[in-house]
Amino acid sequence: MKWQQELPRCLYKRRSIKLSTANELFNQPLQVINIGTSKFKEDLELQGVETIQVDWQPPAGGNLQLLEALDFFQENEKVEKANQESIQRIKDAHPFLIDIGLAIDVIPGMHSKKILHAGPPIAWENMAGPMQGAVIGALIFEGMAADEEQARALIEAGAIEFGSCNEHSTVGPMAGIVSPSMPVHIIENRTHGNRAYCTINEGLGKVLRFGAFSSDVIDRLKWLRDVFAPALKKALVLTDGIDLKAIIAQALHMGDECHNRNKAATSLFYREMTDYFMQTDCKTDTLREVLRFIQNNEHYFLNLSMPACKASLDAGHGVPYSTVVTTMARNGVEFGIRISGLGDKEWFTAPANFIKGLYFPGYSEQDATRDLGDSAITETMGIGGFAMGGSPAIVQFVGGEVEDAIQYSEQMYDITVSENSNYAIPTLNFRGAAFGIDVRKVIETSILPVINTGMAHKVAGIGQIGAGIVHPPKECFEKGLLRFYKLYGEEEANE
């Protein structure tokens, strides 16, 4: 047949064209894109070949179990719908500061022998130095111990119960210690009716949250309880609540990211409260002390932004099939996350990382404890490290360049469900901050959430020794996805 006669000629012609094209290709200067190991790039560069390196790894690191879970929930309608519901609840939440009260009177589950701490649950013997120091200080403050020796004896006798702040609608920076008679801000999410709590920020220097428990630390805690808190309570009675969501939104436009930089937010809060303080029956000297304390403490608002984020994220927790992360917290030993579609007390943990950044003079990485504190609740909400691109000054504190901060903010869109138009970033053309960390996307892309944070000395009481950038261990998200798959995968298979 004709086609049989023509076939050899066609094949020859096609082969000639291919050889000609190949010759032309190899007679031109090569510009190579190397994907994977950089060894090939290095060899080519030795030969003078221009090469661009692309860092690539297979999704989920090639882990077959994780890939199976990802495939199962990829474009799953139930998951997509649940995630949209979760982030809509978070976005619609409207936190207000409505009051201040003693922890034992307002925090659910609190009692006279209970101490709350930052991060996932942890036993006393496993706590990091700063957290143990803060617990000791709290027991001295409560009058339950006269000194460190008595405090340790009380704990070792089993007289004190410990609990995670996050499991009690509470958050705390660094060690995050909350004891029964500590005053706590009361934040109410007026959209959904839930509340969150946080202690008063003590300021910088030797403070309880870094494990210090000297007499001046205890005296400051008593002043906050006996003088500051009653004055703030009187002022708040005159308000209809202080709109924290509005303050955060405005502060982001003024160069804050509301985790490590709170200068604008604290100033806005100070302006909001001053007239109310002046209307109270507090004595002039008391008013001057109270107002000066807020004015001189640029981090005051941190202990308001944290519970504001907590109240919002708690509203998005508990949505079946949702893969949205609603908690990221650290106790100085372990990093833990919680996921909306899983249980309130289901933590997925792994050893916390060490922070990379700038150390204060005289300190180095040998002095630092592991990542510590509940303040990553801000990043979970999409501010803090996620909003660094709108807070250029933060790089002077945590290290890096302005371009790095912008790149971090842009990268977070790859691992989140949506953008929060309530919290816009001016330098990104007022794009809403990335929010709704999706466990699936973290595993698929191998991009981990970015957190900017302070570094604590591993010895109790020395305090902050620097600040920098840290990421959660990937293992937390791997465990979370596999647990999610076990629960919902089996459910889907049985339908």
C-alpha positions, 0 to 999 in steps of 0.5 A: 500500500502507498502509506507503507511505501511512504513511511520509511521516507517520512521517518527519515525526513522527520529524523533529519529535521530532529537532527538539524534542530538538535545541532542548532540547539547545541551550537547555541550558548546554553542557559540551563534551569537546574531543578533539584540537587544543586550539584549539577548546577555547580558542575555546569558553572565550573564549565562556564554555563549560565545556570539558574537553580530551582529548589524543588521537592516533591509534595509532602516530601514524597511521603506516601501516607501524606500524599494519600491524605492530600489526594483524598482531600484535594478539592473535597467539597466538604473540606472547601465548604467547611474552610469557608465557614471557618474563615468567615466566622473568624473574619466576622468576629468583632472583639471588644475590651469590655472589662478587667477582672481577677482570673479566678473570677472570670476564666472558665475552669480556674481555681485557687490552686491552678496555674495556666501556662503558654503553649500545649500542656506540659508537666512541671518537670519538663518545663523550660527554665523561664516557665518554671521561674514564672510559676515560682514567681506566681506562687510567691505573688499569690502568697502560697510560697515565701520563696523559691524553695517553698514554691518548688516543695509545693509543686513537687507535693502535687498541690498545684494543677497546671493547665494550658492557657489556650484550653481555658480561652486564654493566651499569655506571652512568653511563659504565659503564666496566669495565677488565680488573683492576677487581673486579666483583660476580658475580651468579648467577641460581640458577633459570636458571644465568646470571650478570651482573656489575657494578663496585663503586659508588665513592660520590659526588663526583669518581668515574670513572663521571662521567669523573673521572680525578684521582689521588684517583679512581685511588687509590680504584679501587686501594683497591677492588681491593686492599683492599675486594674481597679482604675482601668475597670472604673474607666471601662465602665464608662465605655461601650467597650473598646473596639480592638478590631478597629485599633488593630486595623488602623495600627497596621496602616501606621506601621505596626504588625501587632506582635513585636511592634505595637507602638501605634496600637498602644498609642491609639489605645492610650488616646482612646482611654485617657478621657475615660480615666480622667472621668473616674474618681481616681486620685490625681497621683493614681491617674498619673501613675496609671497613664504613665504606665501605659504611655511608657510601655510600648508593648501594652497592646500586645496583651490586647491584640493576642486575646482579640485574635484568640476570641476571633479564632475560637469562633472559627474552631470546631467546624467539622471537616475544616483544615484551618489552623486555629491555634499555634502555641509554644511552651519552650519545649514543644510547638503545638497546633490545633485544627478547626475540624478536630477536638478542642484538646487535640494538640499536634506537637513537635520539638520547638525550634530555636529562633534565628535573629539578632541577639542583644550584646553579650548573648548568643544562640547558646544562651537561648531557650526554644521558641516560647509563648502564645503570641503566635496567635497573632500569626494564626490570625494573619497579623504579626509575622504574616503582616511584616511586609507592612511593618518595615521598621520591624526588621531593625528588631528581628533582622533581615531586610525590608524586602525579606519582610515583604517576601514573607508576607507574600509567601503566606498567601500560598498556605492560607485559605483567604485574605482578610480585608479587615487587616489590609497591608498598605505596602502590598497595595492594601491587600488583605493579610493572608489568613486561615492557615490550611494544613493541606497547603502547608504539607503540599508546598512545604512552606511553613508559617512565619513567626517573628518573636522575642528570644528568652534566655534559657535561665529563668529571670535573665529575660529577653536576649534578642528577637528574630524569625522562627517557623513551626516544626513541619511535623506538627502539620504532618501529624495533624493531616494524618489524624484528619485523614484517619478521622474523616477519611474513614468517615467518607469511606463508610458513607 
